[in-house]
Amino acid sequence: MFKKLLLIICIVSPFTVIHSQDHHLNKTHKNDSYDEKGEFEEGDIFVSALFGFDSETKGNEKDIAVEFSGRLGYLFSNTLTGGIKLSLDNEIIEGTLHKNIDVSHTLIGLFGRYDFTPGHKFSIFGELGFDYLSSKSKDGNLEIKENGYKIGLSPGITYFLNKHFAIEAFWGALQYQTKKVNGEHESTHEFNIGIDFEHINFGLAYKF
């Protein structure tokens, strides 16, 4: 299992900064007080991201993996959120048995959330995602490419540290995915359920 050492980072673009300034200037005093508590409300924009690095050595074998994933979300109401997500990861395996195996994955998708406890610093949500997947594996002169789709449902929590920053955690997933190697006619179909602590991911969110 891919073990992650999470170093949280935040993404801030000029466009979202300008939008957030206008957004907060138009708030009423009541909504300003609401924001001071550190919760999501209708009209908010947020970004969340994580960066993971993992290095494992066993004898002459060395496995190095790097992962980045991020989300950009917009609250259509206090309970409903929609947005886009991107995930990139790369793994290199070196050693006597494996000579520079390079595996990379890309995920681009859409997500929707429903917040079961709106108006709280600590909130519980369910997230439904639909993703496009692509991967490439190189082992010497051999190169294999795959493409596919995934749909998944996972629970998560958000805890606000202050009115802008929050910690996100996702654990477990109910997902179905289909992939096909380029040049082949048959696809591979997978149905997975992961609900243990090996399937927890943490990230940092910033609300504008």
MARZAGU-425160 format. One record per residue (C-alpha): residue number from 1; residue in one letter; x, y, z. Coordinates in nm, 3 decimals, padded with zeros to 5 digits. Layout:
N
ATOM,pos,code,c1,c2,c3
ATOM,NUM,A,X,Y,Z
...
END
This chain:
208
ATOM,pos,code,c1,c2,c3
ATOM,1,M,00.000,00.000,00.000
ATOM,2,F,00.120,00.345,-00.090
ATOM,3,K,00.220,00.516,00.236
ATOM,4,K,00.202,00.893,00.234
ATOM,5,L,00.400,01.151,00.427
ATOM,6,L,00.171,01.448,00.382
ATOM,7,L,00.312,01.798,00.343
ATOM,8,I,00.009,02.025,00.307
ATOM,9,I,00.019,02.309,00.056
ATOM,10,C,-00.230,02.574,-00.052
ATOM,11,I,-00.306,02.698,-00.404
ATOM,12,V,-00.399,03.065,-00.447
ATOM,13,S,-00.457,03.217,-00.790
ATOM,14,P,-00.492,03.591,-00.870
ATOM,15,F,-00.843,03.538,-01.004
ATOM,16,T,-00.976,03.376,-00.689
ATOM,17,V,-00.807,03.638,-00.471
ATOM,18,I,-00.982,03.918,-00.662
ATOM,19,H,-01.312,03.730,-00.647
ATOM,20,S,-01.280,03.667,-00.275
ATOM,21,Q,-01.213,04.036,-00.205
ATOM,22,D,-01.532,04.136,-00.387
ATOM,23,H,-01.720,03.852,-00.219
ATOM,24,H,-01.629,03.964,00.133
ATOM,25,L,-01.687,04.334,00.062
ATOM,26,N,-02.048,04.251,-00.029
ATOM,27,K,-02.120,04.053,00.289
ATOM,28,T,-02.355,04.190,00.551
ATOM,29,H,-02.248,04.228,00.914
ATOM,30,K,-02.440,03.912,00.996
ATOM,31,N,-02.251,03.709,00.739
ATOM,32,D,-01.920,03.857,00.852
ATOM,33,S,-01.991,03.726,01.201
ATOM,34,Y,-02.077,03.390,01.050
ATOM,35,D,-01.743,03.379,00.866
ATOM,36,E,-01.550,03.467,01.180
ATOM,37,K,-01.655,03.131,01.324
ATOM,38,G,-01.493,02.946,01.037
ATOM,39,E,-01.768,02.771,00.845
ATOM,40,F,-01.873,02.735,00.484
ATOM,41,E,-02.169,02.928,00.348
ATOM,42,E,-02.342,02.976,00.015
ATOM,43,G,-02.123,03.156,-00.238
ATOM,44,D,-01.789,03.061,-00.082
ATOM,45,I,-01.498,02.941,-00.298
ATOM,46,F,-01.229,02.714,-00.159
ATOM,47,V,-00.920,02.525,-00.271
ATOM,48,S,-00.770,02.221,-00.103
ATOM,49,A,-00.448,02.036,-00.173
ATOM,50,L,-00.204,01.775,-00.050
ATOM,51,F,00.146,01.677,-00.151
ATOM,52,G,00.271,01.330,-00.066
ATOM,53,F,00.620,01.183,-00.079
ATOM,54,D,00.715,00.824,-00.003
ATOM,55,S,01.056,00.655,-00.022
ATOM,56,E,01.113,00.287,00.060
ATOM,57,T,01.434,00.088,00.037
ATOM,58,K,01.467,-00.289,00.070
ATOM,59,G,01.806,-00.436,-00.013
ATOM,60,N,01.894,-00.319,-00.362
ATOM,61,E,01.535,-00.225,-00.435
ATOM,62,K,01.429,00.138,-00.407
ATOM,63,D,01.074,00.269,-00.447
ATOM,64,I,01.015,00.645,-00.466
ATOM,65,A,00.667,00.793,-00.510
ATOM,66,V,00.539,01.150,-00.531
ATOM,67,E,00.173,01.255,-00.537
ATOM,68,F,-00.011,01.584,-00.575
ATOM,69,S,-00.385,01.639,-00.570
ATOM,70,G,-00.603,01.947,-00.550
ATOM,71,R,-00.965,02.059,-00.554
ATOM,72,L,-01.143,02.382,-00.642
ATOM,73,G,-01.497,02.404,-00.504
ATOM,74,Y,-01.792,02.643,-00.503
ATOM,75,L,-02.083,02.633,-00.254
ATOM,76,F,-02.415,02.654,-00.435
ATOM,77,S,-02.587,02.648,-00.095
ATOM,78,N,-02.487,02.590,00.267
ATOM,79,T,-02.511,02.215,00.206
ATOM,80,L,-02.434,02.161,-00.164
ATOM,81,T,-02.087,02.202,-00.316
ATOM,82,G,-01.958,02.135,-00.666
ATOM,83,G,-01.614,02.157,-00.820
ATOM,84,I,-01.324,02.012,-01.013
ATOM,85,K,-01.025,01.805,-00.901
ATOM,86,L,-00.684,01.706,-01.033
ATOM,87,S,-00.445,01.437,-00.915
ATOM,88,L,-00.094,01.354,-01.039
ATOM,89,D,00.139,01.086,-00.908
ATOM,90,N,00.462,00.927,-01.020
ATOM,91,E,00.640,00.616,-00.890
ATOM,92,I,00.991,00.498,-00.979
ATOM,93,I,01.117,00.151,-00.886
ATOM,94,E,01.490,00.081,-00.910
ATOM,95,G,01.696,-00.229,-00.831
ATOM,96,T,01.844,-00.550,-00.962
ATOM,97,L,01.507,-00.709,-01.043
ATOM,98,H,01.346,-00.390,-01.170
ATOM,99,K,01.551,-00.150,-01.379
ATOM,100,N,01.391,00.193,-01.360
ATOM,101,I,01.022,00.110,-01.381
ATOM,102,D,00.843,00.445,-01.414
ATOM,103,V,00.468,00.456,-01.345
ATOM,104,S,00.262,00.775,-01.368
ATOM,105,H,-00.111,00.838,-01.315
ATOM,106,T,-00.331,01.136,-01.397
ATOM,107,L,-00.685,01.197,-01.274
ATOM,108,I,-00.915,01.482,-01.380
ATOM,109,G,-01.268,01.488,-01.246
ATOM,110,L,-01.579,01.656,-01.113
ATOM,111,F,-01.712,01.625,-00.760
ATOM,112,G,-02.024,01.709,-00.565
ATOM,113,R,-02.062,01.724,-00.187
ATOM,114,Y,-02.349,01.725,00.056
ATOM,115,D,-02.277,01.867,00.403
ATOM,116,F,-02.478,01.689,00.672
ATOM,117,T,-02.384,01.940,00.945
ATOM,118,P,-02.374,02.291,00.791
ATOM,119,G,-02.292,02.592,01.007
ATOM,120,H,-02.031,02.418,01.225
ATOM,121,K,-01.653,02.435,01.253
ATOM,122,F,-01.654,02.056,01.239
ATOM,123,S,-01.865,01.922,00.953
ATOM,124,I,-01.935,01.581,00.801
ATOM,125,F,-01.996,01.544,00.428
ATOM,126,G,-02.040,01.286,00.157
ATOM,127,E,-01.863,01.333,-00.178
ATOM,128,L,-01.956,01.184,-00.515
ATOM,129,G,-01.695,01.201,-00.790
ATOM,130,F,-01.667,01.118,-01.159
ATOM,131,D,-01.312,01.099,-01.294
ATOM,132,Y,-01.117,01.042,-01.613
ATOM,133,L,-00.806,00.827,-01.559
ATOM,134,S,-00.489,00.781,-01.760
ATOM,135,S,-00.166,00.602,-01.675
ATOM,136,K,00.167,00.519,-01.834
ATOM,137,S,00.412,00.251,-01.727
ATOM,138,K,00.765,00.221,-01.869
ATOM,139,D,00.993,-00.077,-01.807
ATOM,140,G,01.299,-00.038,-02.028
ATOM,141,N,01.177,-00.036,-02.388
ATOM,142,L,00.831,-00.160,-02.289
ATOM,143,E,00.564,00.110,-02.250
ATOM,144,I,00.202,00.046,-02.150
ATOM,145,K,-00.070,00.313,-02.155
ATOM,146,E,-00.416,00.284,-02.002
ATOM,147,N,-00.725,00.506,-02.003
ATOM,148,G,-01.052,00.477,-01.816
ATOM,149,Y,-01.318,00.622,-01.592
ATOM,150,K,-01.405,00.603,-01.224
ATOM,151,I,-01.708,00.687,-01.017
ATOM,152,G,-01.681,00.689,-00.639
ATOM,153,L,-01.856,00.784,-00.318
ATOM,154,S,-01.662,00.867,-00.002
ATOM,155,P,-01.732,01.026,00.338
ATOM,156,G,-01.520,01.308,00.474
ATOM,157,I,-01.484,01.569,00.745
ATOM,158,T,-01.378,01.934,00.757
ATOM,159,Y,-01.246,02.110,01.066
ATOM,160,F,-01.182,02.486,01.055
ATOM,161,L,-00.867,02.610,01.228
ATOM,162,N,-00.977,02.971,01.173
ATOM,163,K,-01.208,03.159,00.935
ATOM,164,H,-00.996,03.072,00.629
ATOM,165,F,-00.800,02.751,00.689
ATOM,166,A,-00.950,02.407,00.744
ATOM,167,I,-00.824,02.050,00.763
ATOM,168,E,-00.995,01.796,00.537
ATOM,169,A,-00.992,01.421,00.578
ATOM,170,F,-01.132,01.150,00.352
ATOM,171,W,-01.156,00.790,00.459
ATOM,172,G,-01.272,00.490,00.266
ATOM,173,A,-01.445,00.481,-00.067
ATOM,174,L,-01.709,00.291,-00.258
ATOM,175,Q,-01.594,00.304,-00.618
ATOM,176,Y,-01.620,00.145,-00.960
ATOM,177,Q,-01.366,00.194,-01.236
ATOM,178,T,-01.303,00.065,-01.585
ATOM,179,K,-00.969,00.081,-01.768
ATOM,180,K,-00.840,-00.038,-02.103
ATOM,181,V,-00.483,-00.080,-02.228
ATOM,182,N,-00.421,00.104,-02.554
ATOM,183,G,-00.443,-00.138,-02.846
ATOM,184,E,-00.650,-00.398,-02.659
ATOM,185,H,-01.021,-00.463,-02.708
ATOM,186,E,-01.110,-00.585,-02.359
ATOM,187,S,-01.147,-00.352,-02.059
ATOM,188,T,-01.071,-00.422,-01.696
ATOM,189,H,-01.356,-00.354,-01.452
ATOM,190,E,-01.301,-00.309,-01.079
ATOM,191,F,-01.535,-00.258,-00.785
ATOM,192,N,-01.368,-00.159,-00.458
ATOM,193,I,-01.476,-00.091,-00.102
ATOM,194,G,-01.216,00.058,00.131
ATOM,195,I,-01.324,00.153,00.481
ATOM,196,D,-01.014,00.092,00.695
ATOM,197,F,-00.749,00.335,00.818
ATOM,198,E,-00.521,00.252,00.524
ATOM,199,H,-00.757,00.458,00.308
ATOM,200,I,-00.737,00.792,00.494
ATOM,201,N,-00.618,01.103,00.312
ATOM,202,F,-00.558,01.444,00.471
ATOM,203,G,-00.542,01.784,00.307
ATOM,204,L,-00.554,02.155,00.384
ATOM,205,A,-00.835,02.375,00.253
ATOM,206,Y,-00.838,02.754,00.214
ATOM,207,K,-01.169,02.943,00.197
ATOM,208,F,-01.168,03.280,00.021
END
